[in-house]
Amino acid sequence: MTIGIVGTGNMGKAIAGLFADGGHDVYIAGSDPKKSDAAAQELASRGPGKVSAVPTAEAAARGTDVLVLATWFAVSTRLAVDLSDVLRGKTVIDISNPFTPNFDGLITEYGNSAGLELQRRLDGSAVVKAFNTNFAPTLKTRAFSGSDVDVFLASDHERAKADVAKLIGASGLRPIDAGALANSATLERLTLLLVELQGRYGLDFQAGVKFLPGQSLSFPAAVATS
């Protein structure tokens, strides 16, 4: 499977490295082609998948099966509009959190979310919320405090969510089925708390959200019905 990554910041590079380690070819792009080239060179030793730089977000989207928008919420919404035709029929991973500039709240109304806003703009694509509760340092080490890293996934497209879960599992992380895309609102608000906690305790982003079930898990989760 080929994967496009838009975003050459810490999260974009961390996710690109994970998927390359899982054996997938990754095409990474950012706002500056020089930074894209530098990111690809930095990740050149990862593998068995190959990381290559491409000049634009559209180039990262074309010819790939999955596109990761590893960008700020405002950028992701703009890209969703610009690339809606290119992304039709594809899976789009949204990692964004709609934080206020001071990281003390969310700019979305209660019950709404970045994930839902992107799906509205990408009605021909399958949006999967993932990685928004993760910090780049823990994605690089795949562990914190001796615990495996959990990645929560929310989507209204079960097949796409299962495919992304396989990508995450092959990368050495544990996918957690968080249900429908509406639950991305909860995941984003949870991340707001996580950001505050890591700051209060001076954790340098060495923290994460961990699900501790009383039994082994399978994906997708089985939801009991009455």
Rosetta silent file (secondary structure, phi, psi, omega in degrees, C-alpha in Angstrom):
SEQUENCE: MTIGIVGTGNMGKAIAGLFADGGHDVYIAGSDPKKSDAAAQELASRGPGKVSAVPTAEAAARGTDVLVLATWFAVSTRLAVDLSDVLRGKTVIDISNPFTPNFDGLITEYGNSAGLELQRRLDGSAVVKAFNTNFAPTLKTRAFSGSDVDVFLASDHERAKADVAKLIGASGLRPIDAGALANSATLERLTLLLVELQGRYGLDFQAGVKFLPGQSLSFPAAVATS
SCORE:     score description
SCORE:     0.000 S_00000001
   1 L     0.000  135.287  177.702    0.000    0.000    0.000 S_00000001
   2 E   -98.491  141.710 -173.747    1.288    3.466   -0.873 S_00000001
   3 E  -128.980  132.706  173.585    0.772    6.304    1.585 S_00000001
   4 E  -101.293  139.175  177.208    0.913   10.050    1.124 S_00000001
   5 E  -122.652  125.469  172.197    1.827   12.320    4.019 S_00000001
   6 E  -106.968  114.374 -177.219    1.147   16.054    3.964 S_00000001
   7 L   129.817  120.352 -178.308    3.192   17.713    6.674 S_00000001
   8 L  -110.756   17.352  174.955    6.921   17.689    7.375 S_00000001
   9 L   -77.557 -169.996 -176.161    6.725   18.581   11.069 S_00000001
  10 H   -59.929  -41.718 -178.696    7.463   16.190   13.911 S_00000001
  11 H   -69.469  -43.429  179.358    4.162   14.326   13.592 S_00000001
  12 H   -59.336  -44.451  179.932    4.367   13.997    9.820 S_00000001
  13 H   -69.031  -37.586  179.786    7.881   12.593    9.992 S_00000001
  14 H   -64.368  -44.253 -179.776    7.030   10.270   12.878 S_00000001
  15 H   -69.259  -38.887  177.173    4.048    8.782   11.037 S_00000001
  16 H   -60.501  -42.322  178.537    5.997    8.500    7.779 S_00000001
  17 H   -64.289  -40.161  178.900    8.727    6.585    9.600 S_00000001
  18 H   -61.607  -47.131 -176.951    6.222    4.247   11.219 S_00000001
  19 H   -70.075  -33.487  175.008    4.552    3.333    7.944 S_00000001
  20 H   -65.666  -40.002  176.094    7.911    2.867    6.204 S_00000001
  21 H   -61.925  -30.182  178.873    8.922    0.514    9.022 S_00000001
  22 L   -79.597    0.452  175.089    5.711   -1.380    8.330 S_00000001
  23 L    95.934   14.054 -176.794    6.875   -1.999    4.767 S_00000001
  24 L  -107.414  142.563  175.889    4.889    0.656    2.912 S_00000001
  25 E   -77.249  133.767 -173.858    6.201    3.224    0.441 S_00000001
  26 E  -122.859  136.406  176.715    5.564    6.753    1.682 S_00000001
  27 E  -117.698  119.341 -172.597    5.450   10.019   -0.265 S_00000001
  28 E  -114.120  139.038 -179.458    5.868   13.104    1.898 S_00000001
  29 E  -141.931  151.086  175.775    5.145   16.731    1.027 S_00000001
  30 L  -141.550 -170.695 -179.427    5.045   20.036    2.842 S_00000001
  31 L   -73.294  -19.749 -179.258    4.681   23.721    2.116 S_00000001
  32 L  -122.853  113.870 -179.192    8.419   23.961    1.347 S_00000001
  33 H   -55.500  -31.368  178.910    9.928   21.417   -1.105 S_00000001
  34 H   -64.640  -39.195  178.006   13.308   21.817    0.605 S_00000001
  35 H   -69.229  -34.151  176.912   11.810   20.672    3.900 S_00000001
  36 H   -64.030  -44.124  178.065   10.152   17.749    2.125 S_00000001
  37 H   -62.102  -42.501 -179.223   13.515   16.702    0.692 S_00000001
  38 H   -64.929  -39.260  179.007   15.155   17.060    4.115 S_00000001
  39 H   -64.645  -43.436  179.474   12.439   14.954    5.752 S_00000001
  40 H   -63.744  -39.582  177.994   12.831   12.196    3.171 S_00000001
  41 H   -66.322  -38.880  178.393   16.605   12.199    3.646 S_00000001
  42 H   -62.487  -32.120 -176.841   16.180   12.053    7.423 S_00000001
  43 L   -98.721    8.109 -174.432   13.963    8.989    7.031 S_00000001
  44 L   -61.794  -28.762 -177.965   16.038    7.318    4.331 S_00000001
  45 L   -82.164   -8.259  178.737   17.401    4.694    6.735 S_00000001
  46 L   -77.173  161.819  179.014   13.908    3.584    7.741 S_00000001
  47 L   166.487 -177.950   18.283   12.335    0.664    5.985 S_00000001
  48 L   -76.916  -10.246  173.997   11.709   -1.779    4.423 S_00000001
  49 L   -72.315  159.619 -177.839    9.344    0.774    2.905 S_00000001
  50 L  -108.413  138.556  175.883   10.834    3.768    1.118 S_00000001
  51 E  -106.216  123.089 -179.454   10.179    7.427    1.970 S_00000001
  52 E  -125.399  146.829  177.309   10.314    9.823   -0.985 S_00000001
  53 E   -88.974  141.251  172.539    9.707   13.561   -1.209 S_00000001
  54 L  -127.089  155.774 -168.348    7.152   14.987   -3.625 S_00000001
  55 L   -75.193  -26.739 -173.360    6.730   18.696   -4.377 S_00000001
  56 L  -138.867  163.362  175.820    3.072   19.301   -3.470 S_00000001
  57 H   -62.722  -36.607  178.626    0.189   17.997   -1.383 S_00000001
  58 H   -63.731  -38.863  177.558   -1.634   17.105   -4.590 S_00000001
  59 H   -64.878  -35.319  178.009    1.327   15.001   -5.690 S_00000001
  60 H   -68.639  -29.102 -178.349    1.233   13.206   -2.337 S_00000001
  61 H   -81.849  -37.348 -177.607   -2.460   12.480   -2.836 S_00000001
  62 L   -74.128  137.015  175.518   -2.302   11.253   -6.422 S_00000001
  63 L    77.277    5.925  177.242   -1.221    7.670   -6.928 S_00000001
  64 L  -114.859  156.586 -178.926   -1.458    6.783   -3.234 S_00000001
  65 L   -85.464  -33.555 -175.811   -4.035    4.648   -1.463 S_00000001
  66 E  -133.826  137.355  174.759   -4.141    6.605    1.800 S_00000001
  67 E  -117.522  128.432  175.991   -3.410   10.266    2.522 S_00000001
  68 E  -100.598  121.470  173.920   -2.420   11.463    5.995 S_00000001
  69 E   -93.027   89.768 -179.483   -3.141   15.124    6.718 S_00000001
  70 L   -93.912   58.876 -173.676   -0.451   15.728    9.351 S_00000001
  71 L  -133.299  166.814  175.304   -1.229   19.432    9.434 S_00000001
  72 L   -64.186  155.585 -174.676   -2.922   21.996   11.661 S_00000001
  73 H   -53.631  -46.543 -178.044   -6.714   21.993   11.538 S_00000001
  74 H   -62.113  -37.421  178.054   -6.984   25.204    9.484 S_00000001
  75 H   -70.666  -41.438 -178.847   -4.561   23.829    6.900 S_00000001
  76 H   -61.725  -41.586  179.981   -6.300   20.447    6.815 S_00000001
  77 H   -65.816  -38.935  177.451   -9.700   21.996    6.095 S_00000001
  78 H   -64.619  -44.510  179.318   -8.240   24.053    3.250 S_00000001
  79 H   -63.532  -36.544  179.501   -6.508   21.000    1.784 S_00000001
  80 H   -60.238  -39.599  177.908   -9.720   18.999    2.075 S_00000001
  81 H   -70.519  -46.721 -176.301  -11.474   21.524   -0.162 S_00000001
  82 H   -64.671  -33.862 -172.975   -8.584   21.855   -2.609 S_00000001
  83 L  -107.766   13.256 -173.391   -8.050   18.094   -2.948 S_00000001
  84 L   -58.458  -39.461 -179.418  -11.623   16.835   -2.667 S_00000001
  85 L   -71.402  -41.495  179.833  -11.737   15.614   -6.264 S_00000001
  86 L   -63.194  -35.082 -174.179   -8.290   13.986   -6.113 S_00000001
  87 L   -89.977    1.697 -178.933   -9.190   12.210   -2.865 S_00000001
  88 L   -59.811  127.373  179.952  -12.552   10.870   -4.014 S_00000001
  89 L    84.841    0.162 -178.039  -12.759    7.161   -3.181 S_00000001
  90 L  -107.640  167.898  175.976   -9.625    7.242   -1.011 S_00000001
  91 E   -93.901  133.375  178.634   -8.964    7.015    2.710 S_00000001
  92 E  -120.835  122.794  176.975   -7.906   10.210    4.477 S_00000001
  93 E   -94.931  121.741  178.914   -6.357   10.080    7.954 S_00000001
  94 E  -104.196  119.950  179.882   -7.019   13.211   10.011 S_00000001
  95 L  -106.532    1.547 -167.472   -4.653   13.761   12.943 S_00000001
  96 L   -77.326  156.732  171.280   -5.638   17.359   13.727 S_00000001
  97 L  -125.886  129.823 -175.845   -6.998   18.907   16.902 S_00000001
  98 L   -82.094   62.396 -177.479   -8.950   22.188   16.607 S_00000001
  99 E   -72.917  151.343  167.857   -7.087   23.970   19.400 S_00000001
 100 L   -71.514  163.607 -178.688   -7.374   27.665   20.148 S_00000001
 101 L   -56.150  -30.818 -179.103   -4.145   29.665   19.640 S_00000001
 102 L   -92.977    4.864 -179.597   -3.378   29.438   23.377 S_00000001
 103 L    57.095   34.225  179.960   -4.159   25.696   23.562 S_00000001
 104 L  -115.817   12.905  179.235   -6.743   26.395   26.255 S_00000001
 105 L  -178.998 -176.986  177.788   -9.835   25.293   24.352 S_00000001
 106 E  -115.589  144.635 -178.890  -11.261   24.084   21.068 S_00000001
 107 L   -85.082  -12.148  176.690  -12.512   26.326   18.281 S_00000001
 108 L   -83.281  150.413  176.888  -15.210   23.841   17.283 S_00000001
 109 L   -70.021  156.308 -178.218  -18.602   23.943   18.960 S_00000001
 110 L   -58.248  130.083 -178.155  -19.397   21.272   21.529 S_00000001
 111 L    94.124  -19.834  174.857  -20.240   18.013   19.749 S_00000001
 112 L   -93.185  171.051 -177.844  -18.534   19.067   16.547 S_00000001
 113 L  -159.153  164.933  173.773  -14.964   18.088   15.666 S_00000001
 114 H   -61.430  -41.617 -179.661  -12.139   18.476   13.211 S_00000001
 115 H   -59.618  -44.620  179.387  -12.844   14.964   11.972 S_00000001
 116 H   -66.947  -38.409  179.011  -16.494   15.745   11.218 S_00000001
 117 H   -63.928  -39.584  178.206  -15.570   19.018    9.521 S_00000001
 118 H   -68.278  -39.743  179.213  -13.130   17.218    7.226 S_00000001
 119 H   -63.233  -36.218  177.462  -15.657   14.514    6.369 S_00000001
 120 H   -62.743  -35.602  179.925  -18.162   17.216    5.375 S_00000001
 121 H   -82.372  -17.755 -177.637  -15.592   18.637    2.972 S_00000001
 122 L  -121.777   57.749 -174.637  -14.584   15.181    1.739 S_00000001
 123 L   -66.699  -13.908  176.897  -17.966   13.554    1.175 S_00000001
 124 L   -98.052    5.289 -177.909  -16.437   11.264   -1.450 S_00000001
 125 L  -119.432  164.651  176.158  -13.659   10.040    0.836 S_00000001
 126 E  -103.338  104.747 -179.929  -13.440    7.871    3.932 S_00000001
 127 E   -86.044  129.659  176.477  -12.097   10.021    6.778 S_00000001
 128 E  -120.851  121.054  174.888  -10.464    8.143    9.652 S_00000001
 129 E   -79.529  127.178  179.819   -9.512   10.003   12.819 S_00000001
 130 L  -159.961  153.938  174.506   -6.204    8.677   14.125 S_00000001
 131 L    70.652   -1.774 -177.133   -3.016    9.789   15.903 S_00000001
 132 L   -71.981  -19.628  177.352   -4.617   12.938   17.336 S_00000001
 133 L   -94.680    7.700 -177.369   -4.104   11.634   20.903 S_00000001
 134 L  -108.131  148.945  172.756   -0.460   10.791   20.219 S_00000001
 135 L  -105.427  147.993 -176.080    2.692   12.869   20.583 S_00000001
 136 H   -56.183  -43.224 -178.249    5.578   12.548   18.117 S_00000001
 137 H   -58.790  -36.627 -179.544    8.225   11.430   20.673 S_00000001
 138 H   -76.877  -26.389  175.113    6.182    8.385   21.698 S_00000001
 139 H   -70.276  -32.273  179.138    5.504    7.485   18.071 S_00000001
 140 H   -70.742  -39.593 -177.833    9.238    7.476   17.432 S_00000001
 141 H   -90.987  -14.902 -178.033   10.018    5.183   20.386 S_00000001
 142 L    63.009   16.296 -179.784    6.740    3.210   20.122 S_00000001
 143 E  -162.502  156.343  169.490    6.522    3.153   23.918 S_00000001
 144 E  -147.418  131.985 -177.565    6.297    5.324   27.002 S_00000001
 145 L    53.263   34.981  177.432    6.998    4.173   30.554 S_00000001
 146 L    79.757    2.167 -179.009    7.316    0.640   29.238 S_00000001
 147 E  -102.434  145.431  173.373    3.796    0.585   27.764 S_00000001
 148 E   -63.995  154.880  179.708    2.867    0.056   24.147 S_00000001
 149 L   -88.696  127.452  175.930    1.458    3.072   22.337 S_00000001
 150 E   -94.193  140.094  174.471   -2.281    3.029   21.656 S_00000001
 151 E  -121.709  118.139 -177.965   -3.735    4.756   18.590 S_00000001
 152 E   -88.352  132.702 -178.009   -7.464    5.498   18.748 S_00000001
 153 E  -121.590  131.677  176.562   -9.394    5.328   15.472 S_00000001
 154 E  -131.400  134.540 -179.492  -12.835    6.762   14.765 S_00000001
 155 L  -166.822  155.145  172.712  -14.659    6.627   11.425 S_00000001
 156 L   -92.112    0.983 -178.428  -18.020    6.045    9.817 S_00000001
 157 L  -115.043   99.291 -172.045  -16.307    3.831    7.220 S_00000001
 158 H   -63.773  -40.600 -179.123  -15.589    0.458    8.805 S_00000001
 159 H   -64.042  -45.142  179.223  -13.489   -0.951    5.948 S_00000001
 160 H   -63.150  -41.268  179.454  -11.245    2.114    5.856 S_00000001
 161 H   -62.645  -41.371  178.665  -10.905    2.072    9.642 S_00000001
 162 H   -66.056  -37.946  178.258   -9.904   -1.603    9.568 S_00000001
 163 H   -64.815  -42.177  178.430   -7.343   -0.926    6.812 S_00000001
 164 H   -66.148  -36.689  177.779   -5.785    1.905    8.826 S_00000001
 165 H   -60.343  -39.511  178.000   -5.742   -0.359   11.882 S_00000001
 166 H   -64.591  -40.922  176.788   -3.691   -2.885    9.913 S_00000001
 167 H   -59.570  -43.812 -178.075   -1.214   -0.169    8.928 S_00000001
 168 H   -68.354  -43.594  178.913   -0.869    0.874   12.560 S_00000001
 169 H   -62.411  -39.625  178.678   -0.509   -2.681   13.834 S_00000001
 170 H   -67.076  -18.395  179.974    2.189   -3.452   11.247 S_00000001
 171 L   -89.610   -0.095  177.270    4.066   -0.407   12.532 S_00000001
 172 L    93.923   10.394  178.017    4.334   -1.815   16.053 S_00000001
 173 L  -110.023  169.376 -178.690    1.533    0.179   17.683 S_00000001
 174 E  -107.873  113.804  176.723   -1.841   -0.971   19.049 S_00000001
 175 E   -77.075  138.630  178.350   -4.952    0.235   17.192 S_00000001
 176 E  -120.914  122.434  179.660   -8.029    0.873   19.342 S_00000001
 177 E   -74.861  108.874 -178.251  -11.450    0.954   17.706 S_00000001
 178 L  -100.270   13.595  172.118  -13.058    4.143   19.044 S_00000001
 179 L    86.903 -148.818 -173.336  -16.249    3.798   17.052 S_00000001
 180 L   -71.245  162.899 -178.186  -17.990    6.312   14.817 S_00000001
 181 H   -63.054  -25.615  176.849  -16.461    9.551   13.574 S_00000001
 182 H   -57.907  -27.862  179.086  -18.702   11.491   15.959 S_00000001
 183 H   -71.654   -8.985  175.138  -16.455   10.168   18.737 S_00000001
 184 H   -63.199  -25.561  175.891  -13.602   12.234   17.306 S_00000001
 185 H   -62.442  -41.384  177.595  -15.111   15.126   19.263 S_00000001
 186 H   -68.588  -41.871  179.803  -14.386   13.233   22.478 S_00000001
 187 H   -62.771  -38.975  179.722  -10.906   12.244   21.325 S_00000001
 188 H   -68.906  -39.915  177.880  -10.058   15.865   20.500 S_00000001
 189 H   -68.962  -34.235  176.051  -11.309   17.121   23.866 S_00000001
 190 H   -63.477  -38.910  178.934   -9.351   14.325   25.578 S_00000001
 191 H   -67.007  -33.275  175.699   -6.210   15.503   23.800 S_00000001
 192 H   -58.787  -43.274  176.606   -6.817   19.031   25.073 S_00000001
 193 H   -66.182  -41.658 -179.826   -6.636   17.638   28.615 S_00000001
 194 H   -60.547  -41.488  178.471   -3.569   15.551   27.747 S_00000001
 195 H   -61.821  -42.019  178.729   -1.748   18.636   26.467 S_00000001
 196 H   -65.820  -42.575 -178.351   -2.485   20.477   29.710 S_00000001
 197 H   -64.767  -42.914 -178.465   -1.393   17.533   31.872 S_00000001
 198 H   -66.021  -31.429  176.032    1.880   17.009   30.058 S_00000001
 199 H   -71.599  -42.804 -179.495    2.612   20.718   30.491 S_00000001
 200 H   -62.069  -36.251 -178.014    1.695   20.763   34.188 S_00000001
 201 L   -97.935    3.622  176.407    3.978   17.835   34.905 S_00000001
 202 L    59.005   49.465 -172.923    6.758   18.925   32.540 S_00000001
 203 L   -89.440   -3.800  179.397    6.731   15.660   30.584 S_00000001
 204 L    53.603   39.811  177.165    8.265   17.037   27.361 S_00000001
 205 L    62.970   20.002  172.008    5.491   15.280   25.404 S_00000001
 206 L   -93.165   72.415 -176.558    6.527   11.868   26.751 S_00000001
 207 L  -157.399  167.728  178.743    2.942   10.941   27.548 S_00000001
 208 L  -170.572  171.491  176.298   -0.078    9.324   26.002 S_00000001
 209 L   -97.761  127.475 -175.581   -3.603    8.030   26.444 S_00000001
 210 L  -121.916  131.897  175.084   -3.716    4.332   27.368 S_00000001
 211 L   -97.133  125.048 -175.734   -6.691    1.964   27.293 S_00000001
 212 L  -116.798   84.261 -179.127   -6.418   -0.726   29.975 S_00000001
 213 L   -79.737  160.690  178.757   -8.989   -3.447   29.273 S_00000001
 214 L   -88.499    7.754  178.678   -9.550   -6.463   31.477 S_00000001
 215 L  -154.279  170.903  179.303   -9.182   -8.861   28.537 S_00000001
 216 L   -69.338  153.442 -175.669   -7.420   -9.150   25.194 S_00000001
 217 L  -107.750  153.174  169.860   -8.689   -6.984   22.361 S_00000001
 218 L  -126.950  160.051  179.197   -9.658   -7.656   18.770 S_00000001
 219 L  -126.508  130.293    1.916  -10.201   -5.188   15.961 S_00000001
 220 L   -77.514  163.507  179.716  -12.806   -4.083   15.157 S_00000001
 221 L   -69.478  145.399  175.361  -14.411   -4.030   18.562 S_00000001
 222 L   -89.048  121.212 -178.573  -17.616   -6.018   18.981 S_00000001
 223 L   -98.422  120.762 -179.831  -20.403   -3.707   20.180 S_00000001
 224 L   -69.677  139.172  177.037  -23.066   -5.434   22.262 S_00000001
 225 L  -126.682  146.320 -178.828  -26.659   -4.758   21.212 S_00000001
 226 L   -91.635    0.000    0.000  -29.845   -5.460   23.125 S_00000001
